[in-house]
Amino acid sequence: MAVNKELLDILACPNCKGDVHLDEAGSGLVCDHCKLLYEVRDGIPIMLVEEAKRLE
């Protein structure tokens, strides 16, 4: 499920407050600065640092 463009424009990484963008698969939001992936579940981004996945 895609994230609404308007919502994506206002979301920020809760860790560094930087920009996030949708990953290629559309399954999560990526913060390039922190190297974290915030999953999107049922169209809702889970913006919790504790639940984010670390990217390599």
Residue frames as qw, qx, qy, qz and C-alpha x, y, z in Angstrom:
[[0.000, 0.887, 0.462, 0.000, 0.00, 0.00, 0.00],
 [0.418, 0.449, -0.012, 0.790, 1.32, 3.39, -0.94],
 [0.272, -0.529, -0.417, 0.688, 1.69, 6.26, 1.48],
 [0.206, 0.910, 0.360, 0.020, -0.26, 9.41, 0.65],
 [0.544, 0.456, -0.008, 0.704, 2.03, 12.02, -1.00],
 [0.205, -0.800, 0.022, -0.564, 0.80, 14.78, 1.33],
 [0.812, -0.581, 0.055, -0.024, 1.60, 12.64, 4.37],
 [0.860, 0.080, 0.025, 0.504, 5.01, 11.76, 2.98],
 [0.296, 0.693, -0.016, 0.657, 5.78, 15.47, 2.54],
 [0.361, -0.776, 0.157, -0.492, 5.27, 16.21, 6.24],
 [0.934, -0.347, -0.046, 0.076, 6.82, 13.09, 7.79],
 [0.188, 0.786, -0.542, 0.232, 10.34, 13.27, 9.21],
 [0.679, 0.064, -0.681, 0.265, 12.65, 10.74, 10.80],
 [0.588, -0.771, -0.148, -0.194, 11.86, 10.67, 14.54],
 [0.828, -0.278, -0.065, 0.482, 15.53, 10.01, 15.29],
 [0.472, -0.133, 0.128, 0.862, 17.25, 12.87, 13.44],
 [0.242, 0.730, 0.320, -0.553, 14.26, 14.91, 12.17],
 [0.063, -0.364, 0.604, 0.707, 15.60, 14.50, 8.61],
 [0.641, 0.294, -0.246, -0.665, 13.71, 13.71, 5.43],
 [0.546, -0.031, 0.837, -0.029, 12.38, 10.24, 4.70],
 [0.482, 0.355, -0.444, -0.666, 11.44, 8.71, 1.36],
 [0.920, 0.063, 0.209, -0.324, 9.54, 5.64, 0.23],
 [0.427, -0.385, 0.764, 0.293, 11.79, 2.66, -0.51],
 [0.218, 0.252, -0.702, -0.630, 11.81, 1.03, -3.95],
 [0.149, -0.222, -0.960, -0.083, 9.43, -1.75, -2.90],
 [0.368, -0.469, -0.206, -0.776, 7.01, 0.72, -1.31],
 [0.707, -0.377, -0.597, 0.040, 7.11, -1.24, 1.94],
 [0.565, -0.614, -0.289, 0.470, 8.70, 1.39, 4.15],
 [0.120, 0.981, -0.044, 0.149, 10.14, 4.84, 4.63],
 [0.824, 0.036, -0.137, 0.549, 13.90, 5.26, 4.57],
 [0.188, -0.967, 0.130, 0.111, 16.05, 7.80, 6.40],
 [0.772, 0.500, -0.228, 0.320, 19.34, 7.93, 4.50],
 [0.007, -0.755, 0.439, -0.487, 21.08, 9.82, 7.30],
 [0.591, -0.439, 0.553, -0.390, 20.28, 7.31, 10.06],
 [0.318, 0.240, -0.885, -0.243, 20.18, 4.29, 7.73],
 [0.320, 0.137, 0.804, -0.483, 16.81, 3.24, 9.16],
 [0.273, -0.195, -0.710, -0.619, 13.74, 1.74, 7.50],
 [0.379, 0.096, 0.541, -0.745, 10.35, 2.49, 9.03],
 [0.113, 0.224, 0.934, 0.254, 7.86, -0.15, 7.89],
 [0.458, 0.005, -0.094, -0.884, 4.46, 0.72, 6.43],
 [0.056, 0.161, 0.978, -0.121, 1.75, -1.61, 7.75],
 [0.140, 0.659, 0.739, -0.022, -1.76, -1.47, 6.29],
 [0.240, 0.757, 0.268, 0.545, -0.91, 1.93, 4.79],
 [0.399, -0.911, 0.004, -0.103, 0.28, 3.37, 8.12],
 [0.510, 0.553, -0.493, 0.437, 3.95, 4.28, 8.60],
 [0.776, -0.561, -0.241, 0.157, 5.31, 2.95, 11.90],
 [0.305, 0.766, -0.237, 0.515, 7.52, 5.88, 12.88],
 [0.710, -0.683, 0.156, -0.071, 9.01, 4.38, 16.04],
 [0.189, 0.737, -0.647, 0.048, 12.80, 4.25, 16.32],
 [0.514, -0.314, 0.764, -0.230, 12.54, 1.08, 18.44],
 [0.787, 0.296, 0.522, -0.144, 10.73, -0.72, 15.60],
 [0.461, 0.795, -0.289, -0.269, 12.82, 0.61, 12.72],
 [0.953, 0.038, 0.179, 0.242, 15.10, -1.76, 10.84],
 [0.280, -0.731, 0.393, 0.482, 18.76, -0.89, 10.42],
 [0.777, 0.629, -0.009, -0.024, 19.93, -0.72, 6.79],
 [0.791, -0.238, 0.236, 0.512, 23.42, -1.75, 5.75]]
